[in-house]
Amino acid sequence: MDSHKIYDVCVVGAGMIGSSAAWHLTRLSSHINVILIGPAEPQDRSTTTIFASHYDEGRITRVSDTDPVLSLLAKRSIERYPLIESLTGIKFFEKTGVLSVISNEKQKKQLHQFLTAMERAGTTPCLLKSKQIEEDFPYLSFPVDSSAILDNMGGHISPRKLVSAHQMAASLAGCQIIHDVVSKVVSFDGYITIETEQKRSISAKKVLIATGGFTPFRHLLPYGFKLDLKMKTSTILKFELNDKEVERLSSMPVVIPYVFSASHQTAKHRSYILPPIKYPNGKWYLKLGLGNGPVQEFTLDNEDDITRWYQGTGSAFIAHQLYDAMLNIMPGLKYENLESDSCMTTHTKSGKCCIDMVTRNLGIAVGGNGHAAKMSDELGHIAARMILKGTWDYDVQGQQFQAAYKIQAKM
């Protein structure tokens, strides 16, 4: 790397949004110099302090959502997957469909919101009644009055492979990638200097910050700009399956049951179940996690707490609830072993990713709110357009993506 070179754009953060933004920058303008900086996935979590949420093989991707904007961004991401896979030879998407199940009358409004949002995004939802759910998916158990929406565009992605694909595509187009941790971003003499833990010093005309939940704990934003973010723990449970069980569930879609109790009567929040996925260790797992809703885990307030959380195996309390949920939803499941793991979600005040300019040459794309994986490609596209132009440049209103700060910034 030329230490005297001044890059046109530096993307700080090599996760799902940052890696996508780096690739889209190279697509939007072939005449700019782009550099992407962020740590590689650690081989040993116990010796690492910076983590990302893409260190996994399974995330949901779906058009079905109660928010029409999120439906649209997810649809545009999914439609671009074949191009990314073709450019890189990295297959990261499995089109299994996504089954969202509504199991009581109070949630029928949500069912209507799903249908409306999907139709506005330009897709045709498939509505299933209880009998058809039972016939099509005999390994699932839901109350007799259940309804469901089958999103045939959706499925699951390997976030690890998606990040690799975005980085490969960006690199092929001329983007330089540095695996390092940025410790400080400082504006100086019309340019921005990026300093790293490995004593690198990089200069750029513009910088896009895409560092997720670690953003508040490093010197990345100007003084007075403290993003209003909440970092929440997330626990997942993985059921190891043998070959026979994998074969039995080979046609299984992603399942999002809007129920979560032994009786199915008092559920007010949801879990999600991913179909059998082969992990790097060669084993197959059925993955179960807790979605957004009234029952949450706990917040993480500093970098030390985040590090300790990522180095652990999640919450035993949540893992127990997830286990009970799985036995109710898939009572015939046969598994060989059980593992829990930890992750983290970063939440914004608006519930949407903060994609906004902080200064005239520094922008942010931060906060996935627990559902960014499905639209991370398009979020990166939006952020890339914004940082190039220096202002919002997209066909959806930018106000809903504006950043909120805990302390009023002085302009």
Secondary structure, DSSP 8 states (H G I E B T S, - for coil): --TT-EEEEEEE--SHHHHHHHHHHHHH-TTS-EEEE-----S-GGG-S---TT-SS-EEE-S--SSHHHHHHHHHHHHHHHHHHHHH----EE---EEEEE-SGGGHHHHHHHHHHHHHTT---EEEEHHHHHHH-TT----TT-EEEEETT-EEE-HHHHHHHHHHHHHHTT-EEE---EEEEEEETTEEEEEETTS-EEEEEEEEE--GGGGGGSB-S-TT--B-EEEEEEEEEEEEE-HHHHHHTTT--EEEES--SSSSSS--S-EEEEEEEE-TTS-EEEEEEE-SSS----EE-SHHHHHHHHTS---HHHHHHHHHHHHHHSTT---SEEEEEEEEEEEESSSS-EEEEEETTEEEEE--TT--GGGHHHHHHHHHHHHHHTS--SSS-GGGG---BSS----
